[in-house]
Amino acid sequence: MRVPVIIPCILSGGAGSRLWPLSRSLRPKQFLPIFDGESLFQKTLRRFPAGEFAAPIVIANANHRFLVGEQMGEVSAANGEGAIVLEPVGRNTAAPVAIAALRAAEADPDALVLIAPSDHLVRDGDRFREAVRAAKPAAQAGKIVTFGIQPSEPHTGYGYIRLAGAAGGVRPVEAFVEKPDLARAEAFLKDGNYVWNAGIFLFSARTMIAEFEQHSPEILASVRRALDAATNDLDFLRLDADLFRAVPDISIDYAIMEKTDRVACVPMDPGWNDLGSWSAVWETFDKSAEGNGSLGEAIYIESRDNLVVSDAALVSVVGLDNVMVVATKDAVLVAAKDRAQDVKEVVERLKVNDRREVREHRRVYRPWGWREEIATGDRFHVQEIEIQPGGAMSEQSHVNRAEHWVVVSGTLEITLDGEARLMTENQSAYAPVGTRHRLANPGRVPARVIEIQSGAYIGDDDIVRYSDADVLGAEGDCGWD
């Protein structure tokens, strides 16, 4: 059966290291609800309403699968359920484009596929969709259409596309240009025939597969093998890990776009921003008369053009200009705004030292809900836990620690050595060392619990699992810790 509408393919594998410390590898920038209470990933989903677009294909990092599933569920009314393909390792953009083309071709070889990064901000969805509609006839005729952003400044952080032909509509592409220095960027802006490369593409599945066969057959063949060996895991399609690691790690620009003679471009100006740094985020915020922009509580005294982002603490800025302050519960960044790109160097140093702050926040999300560290000492660990309605942890025990729970709100079912009972607000339970236990939420509202662990050893590896009915992935990240 033919697919009558465009299939969006949303790429969601990035880490967003330049937005540290709010962005972490296990909860990167596309999943942070910092724009009108929604994440960039959710805003991307809403950009493709049903009727004009089919349900999306989402290609995501396997470590983010529950974030993807949860956030897709929250906006599912926008455009169906879609499909989630999990990458065991990152392989740049050529591999996911090949995956999208092959998956779409299963339904209809002539289906149109729209590649869209999940971590870009597009303020004017109507203008974006107008550009897609303008590109559709060219894509149906066998072109690979890229969407170029009309430059507003001589930006040196973006790649450029040099256009040919008359202005307006679909234009031929003369060349893809690497990120320029300032002098070349100024010349590009003055020339008027250069646009920023946004990494958004529209093509038919048939055309893209043919281009891979001609220009990058090794990528297509290795992706096919990984897809053929993929396994279904509830709502997810898991690519074979060993086979996918063999896929060349290369961008779609190098693999196809710079080699094909089928490329065309539609210039557009939909209020696009790739949010590649905190200074780019500052540009999108509403600001005071002094140019200060905030997310969270902030006080400014004799200060101008600053950014404050805080998820907990009140931040005060006194006598400073062009400064960024990003505060989380376990890390604080203070930097000059013109050094925003250098935040990545902090992340690299954290990686070398294997610091937790580069991977996760104190609040860690699980398929059943989340847990958040409150306090830790040599022989104790205190955390808050929220279990979603219908959620449950795996049955387990601990060799070296006991656990005590106090219900703060909601209804909790606790099973101790096979005996289940219900607890509600202000009730508590205790599991001595070695007790088999399981927490679940049979209610209709989230259950909040304070957990106190105590004992000679409280490491995450002190766990024995007995049933993993709630464990949806191979990493074992759905249990207690």
N, C-alpha and C positions, 0 to 999 in steps of 0.2 A: 504494500500500500504506500502511495506517495506521501511524503511529508509536505503539507501545504505551506508551512510557515518556517521561519528561520529558527535554527537550533542554536541557542547561546551556549558557548563553552566557557565556563568561568575558571580561570587559572588561579589557584589559591595555594601555591606552594612556598611563597616567600617568607622570610624571617623578619624583615623590617628592622634590621639592627640599628639604623640611624635614628629610630624613635625610641631607643632605650633611654630610661629604664621602664617606661610604660610598656613598650613592646618587648616580649621575651620569646625565645625560640618555641616554647610550648603554647604561647598565646600571642602571636605576632599582630602587627598593626591592623591587618584587615579584619580582625575579630574584636577590636576594642570599640566600645560604644561611646565614642567621643564626638560624634556628629549628630546632633538632634536626638540623642539617646539611642541611636542605632549604629551598628558597625558599618564599615565600608563594604564588607562582604554582603550584608543585608541590603544596603543601598544598591549594590550591583544587581542583586536578585530582583529588586523592585524596578530596575531599569527596563526589564523585559516582560511586559504584561502579557497575559494570555490573550489569544486571538491573533496578535501580530507575531508572537514568538511561541515556540514550543517550550515544554518543560526543559530546564537546562541540564547539561552535562557539567558536573563539577569535578575537576581534577585537583586533588588535594594531597598534602603530606599525610601519611598514615597516622602520624602522631596527633593530627588535628581532627581526626575523624568524628569525634563526639562533638566538638565545637561546630563543625560543619553541619552535622545532623541536627543539632539543637537549633542553630540559627536558621537553617532552612525551614525547620518546623515552625518557627515563630513567624515566618513570612510566607508560609506555604500557600496561603490564599492568593498570593500575588501571581503564582504561575505553576500550580501543580507540584508534584513531589520531586521530579527530576531523578538523575542518577549520579552516584558518587563513586568515582574511580580513585583508588588510593595508590599513591606512589610510595614505595618503600624507601626510596632515596631520591633526592632531587637530581634532575637531569636537564636543567635549563628549559628552554621553551620549544625546541624542535620536537622533542618526544611527546609532550602533551598535545601539540597540534596534530601530530600523526595519529595519536590515540583518538582525538576528536573526529578526525576524518574517517577513520576506520569504523568507529562506533556509529557515526551518522550513516555511513554507507550500508550498514546492516539493515537499516530501515528503508533507505532510498539512496542509491548512488548519486542522484542529482540533488539531494538535500543541500540546502545552504547552511553553512556553519559560520557563526560569528564568534571569534576569539576575543575575550574581554578579561583583562587582569582584574582581580578582586580588590586590589589595594589602591585604586585610583578614585579620586573624588570627581564626580560630574554633577555640577549644580543644575544644569538645565537639561533634564531628560527629554523634553520635547524636541529641542534642537539636535540632540544626539540621535534620536529616532528619525528625524528628518534626514540627517546625513546617511543613516543606514538605508532608508527607503531610496535615496538618490543612488546609492551604490548597488542596489539589488539587481537592476537589469544587467549591469556590467558583470556581476558575479554569475548570474545565470548564463551569460554568454561566454563564460570560461575565464574571466579575469580573476586575479587575486587582488582584492581591493584593500588597501591600507587606508587608515584615517589619520590625516595629519592635522596637528593643532596649529591654528594661526598664532604665530609667536607674538607675545606682548612685550618682550624685552630680549636683549642679546644674551640669552641663557647659555652658560657653558656646560651645564650638567645634563643636557639632552642630546641625543643623536638627531640629525636633521635629514629631511628628504628634499631633494632638488626636483622641482616640478617643471614640466614643459607644457606647451599649449596655452590656450587662452584661459583667463581666470573664470572660475565658476564650474560647478558640476564635477564630473569625473575627469581627472587630468592624467596624462601620461607621466611616468616617473623616469627621470634621467639618471638619478643616482641616489644611493644612501650614503650619508656623510657621517663620519665618526664625530664624537663630541669635540667641538672646536675650542680654540682659545678665544679670548675676549675680542681681539681684533677681527677674527674671521666671523664670529657670531654677530658683531656689529655690521659687518659687510652683508651677511645673510639677511639681517633684518631690513637693511636699506634696499637690498635687491628686490625683495617682495615675492620671490618665487621659491622661498624655502619655508618649510613647516617642520614643527617638532614631530618626531617619530613616537607615537603613543603606544605602539605595540598592540593595536587593535586591527583585526583583519576579518574580511568577509570573503568566502569562497564556497564553491560547490565541493562536496566530498570527492566527487570524481576527479575534478581538476587538481586538488591538492594531492591526492594519491598518485596521480600521474606525474606530478612534479617531483614528488619524493622518489618515485621509480627512476626518473631521469637524473636527478641531481644528488640525491642522498639515499641510494637504495639500501645501504647498510643500516641506516636509522629505521627505515620502514620495516625491513626484515626483522630486526631485533625487537621492535615494538610489537610486531605481529606475534612473535614467539611468546613474549611476555603476556600479551592478551589471550592467546590460545591456552596458556597454562594458568590463567587467572582463576580465582575461586570466589564464590559468592559468600559473603559474611553478613547475614541479615540484609541491611539496606546498602551495603558496600560491595564493590567489586575490587578485590585485592589482586594487584598485579604480582606475578611470580617474582620474588625478591632477587634471586640469583640471575634470572634472565634479564630483569630490568636493569640491574647493575651493569650489564654488558652493553646497554644502549649508549651510544656516544653522547657526551655531555656538551651540547652545542646549542646555540640560539637559532631560532627560526630565521633570523636575518641572514646569518652565515650559511645555514643549510639550504635555504630556498630563495629568500627574497632578493638577495644580491646576485643570484644566478639566473632566475627565471626571466623570460621575456613577456610574461603574462601580467605583470604587476601594473596597477593603476592606483590612483589616490583621490580621495575626496577630502578636501580641506574643510575643517569645521572649527567652531568656537563655542563649545557647549559649557563653558565654565570649568574646564578640565584642570586638574592638578594631580600630579603623581605622588604628592606628599612624601617626597624622598628625604625630608629633614624636618627638624622642629621649626626652622625658619619658614619652611613652606606651610606648615600647619598654622603658624602665626599669621601668615598672609590670609588665611581663610576665616580667621576668627573675627567676630565683631569686636571693635576696639573703642576705647574711650577717646576723648578729645586729645589726650596726650599720647595716643598710639599704643596703650597697654591692652593686651588681650589675655583673658584668663579662662581656665576650666578648673573649677574649684574655688575655694576661698582665697582671696588675695587682697592685700592692702599696698597701695603705692604712695610713696611720699617723695615729691620732687624727683620723679623718675619718668622716663619716656621710652616708648617703643620697646617695651619688654613683653616677655611671654612667661606666664606662670601656669603650670599644669600640676594639680595636686589631687590625689585620690583620698586624702585623709586630713593632712595638717593644714592649718592656716599659714600662708606664706606672706611675709612682709618684705617689700623691696624699698630701700631707702637710698636716694641719691645715686641711682644707677640708670644708665641708658643702654639700650640694645643688648639686654641680657636675657638668657633663657634659664628658668628654674623649673625642673620637673621633679616632683617629690612623690615617691611611693612609700609604702610602709617599711620597705627594707633597703631602699637606695634613693639617693638624691643626686641629680645632675645640675651643675651650675656652669654655664658656658657663655661666652660671647656669641651673639647671634650670627656674626660672620664666620664663626668656626663650627657651624652646625654640622657640616659634613664630617668633621673630625670625631664626632661621637662614635663612629664605627671603630676608631682606634681603642676607645675604652672597652668596647665589647670584645675586641680581639685580645686585649690583655686579660680580661676576665676568663676568656676561653682557655688561655694558656695556663692560668691558675686554677682551672676547673671550678670556678665559682658558681654556686647555685643561682646567683642573681642574674646570670645570663640565660638561664633555662626557664625559670618559673618564678611566679610571685609567691607570697605567703599563702594566698588563696589558690588552690589547685583544683581544677575542674575534672570531674569524673562522670561516667555515664549515668550514675545514680544521683549526682548533685555536685557538691563541692566540699572541701575541707580547708580551713584556714588556721594557720599557726597563731597561737596567742602568746605562749611562753614556753621556754625550754631550758632545762638545767641538766646537771650530771645524771640525775636519777628520776627525772620527770619530764613529761611533755603534755601541754594543754592545747587543745584545738577546738574550734567550733566546726560543727558538721551540719550541712543541710542535705536532707534526702528528699528528692522529688516524689510526688505521689506515684505509687506503684514501683518505686525504686527499691533496690535491695543490694546489700553487700554480700560477698561470698562468706560462707561458713568457714571459720578459722579459729586457731588458738595461738598462744604465744608461750615460748619456753621460759622467758626471763622476766616478763612483765605482767602485771595485773592491770585491769582497766575499769574505770568507774564512769558512769554516764548520768547526766542530769538533763531531763527534757525541758527545753525552754519554751517551745510552742509546737502545736500539732500533735499527731498521734504516732507513737513508735511501737513497733512490734519487736521485741527482743527475744531471741531464742538462746537459752543457756543449757548446754548438755542435753539438747533435744526437747526441752520444755519451753513452750512459747507463752508469752503473756504480753498484754498491751499496757503501755504507759502513756500518760498525758502530762501536761505542764506541771512542773515542780516535783514530779516523781523521779526516782533514781534507781539504778541497778548497778551491781558489782560483779565482775568476773575475775576470780582469783587466777593465779598463774596456771596455765594448762587447761583452762575451761574452754570448751568449744562454744563459740558464740556467733550470732548473726543479727544484724540490725536491718529492719525493713520498714517501709512506710506504707501501710494499707489505707491511709486516709486520702482525702481529696485536696489537701493543702500541704505545702512543704512542712517537713518536720525538722525543727532546729534542736540540736543537742550539743552540750558541752561535754567533751571527753577528756578525762585525766588518765594518762598512762604513768605508771610508776614501777620501778624495779631496778635490778642490777644492770640491765641493758635494755635500751629502748630503740635500737636501730631499726631501720625499715626492713632489714632482712630477718628480723625475729618474727617469722610468721610461718604457720603451717596451714595450708588450705585444704579443705575437705570437699567443697563443692564450688564449682565455678559457673553456676547457671547464669550468673549476672555478668560474667567476664566475657566481653564481646570481642576482645582482641588477643593476639598472641603475646603481647607484652606484659600481660598480667597487671595492667594499671587500673583495674576496676575493683580492686579489693579494698582492704582497710586503709592502707597507706598509699 
